[in-house]
Amino acid sequence: NAGVMQNPRHLVRRRGQEARLRCSPVKGHSHVYWYRQLPEEGLKFMVYLQKENIIDESGMPKERFSAEFPKEGPSILRIQQVVRGDSAAYFCASSPGTETALHFGNGTRLTVT
Amino acid sequence: QKEVEQNSGPLSVPEGAIASLNCTYSDRVSQSFFWYRQYSGKSPELIMSIYSNGDKEDGRFTAQLNKASQYVSLLIRDSQPSDSATYLCAVLRPGANSKLTFGKGITLSVRP
């Protein structure tokens, strides 16, 4: 059974470009979470999605960031007009339901030059 | 006050010793508690979960939970150099839309 799959593993973007990060949850998991991790810091919650619905986006910056989890296909975290401060590791996690442990993907390391 | 605090660290212990990692949380209604291990440059990996007061043992790992004092700890017995990693404490409130909140992590180094 494949775990959470994230791609790309590494992504380099110039300031002002768009970054698209993809996440395929564990088969059968309908809950997807995105976290951001800066160097030497813990994981900061960004957004929680279920199929076709955003449940909680309280950790997401109000501008430039968006997320979706369509009925078919992977979850997408989109960052428009990237800035240097967006450079971080972005982890996706999934779970089969609420109040259960999360399974993490390998992350996408975004570097903005 | 941060929701989940892991203040001590970095921690260095000799091989074979017991490593003790502590975590406190602020929300009394929290019900589920997890310890994740993260090697440098890698993703977090779940190593322990605990839901009720007391101790829970799994191999060399023991998780301890005290809801009255709002702390959860992780003991690693017979520490090995391969245990050298960052350990993240995570707390989950009850509720349909709850999300896992992480502490900053404690970096453990086991000296051969």
Interface residues (C-beta under 8 A of the other chain):
Chain A: Y33 Y35 E41 G42 L43 K44 F45 Y48 I55 D56 F91 A93 T98 E99 A101 L102 H103 F104 G105 N106 G107
Chain B: Q6 Q31 S32 F34 Y36 K42 S43 P44 E45 L46 S49 L88 L92 P94 G95 A96 N97 S98 K99 L100 T101 F102 G103 K104 G105
